[in-house]
């Protein structure tokens, strides 16, 4: 979506520029909520609309706008199959220091961050069950095997949820770092994080 943001910065100062921005983002799939598993296009478009004053300010000051997050299709892939389901090229695009990232995930402080921040939303979102019903398990079976299957499925869903969230965070950090390095650490920049804009 970087091309859409760049075009917005080059366009005129009328309302047409903002309408074209929203239209372009919708066409790229940004109207889907890509930072979590809920799909609510009106919610995301409303977030973008609320950021219009900041976008106008950046345009007026001639500050660059960066599309930070990963491609929506890549987030969907990770939601279904975890980080390993992305090609090595895509993983490298989003995570600039793979070895450092792997080491970070083993750090006890990062594990605490994962539990207290990243996964707390998973528990709220899923209602602590595979089927989202809020119960102790899905399927209604009472056998030991049914319960074990539910636990395995919950762990897989939690793992994919974590992968999606961490991919989003790492992609934002990588894009920011690459931009800063390519601009010599320019301190005249304004960064506006708008969750749905990738």
ABEGO torsion letter per residue (X at the ends): XAAAAAAAAABBABAAAAAAAAAAAAAAGAABBAABABBBAAAAAAAAAAAAAAAAAAAAAGBBBBBABBBAAAAAAAAAAEAAABBAAAAAAABABAAAAAAAAABAAAAAAAAAAAAAAAAAAAGGBAAGAGBABBGGBABAAAAAAAAAAAAAAAAAAAAAAAAAAAAAAAAAAAAAAAAGGBAABBBBBBAABX
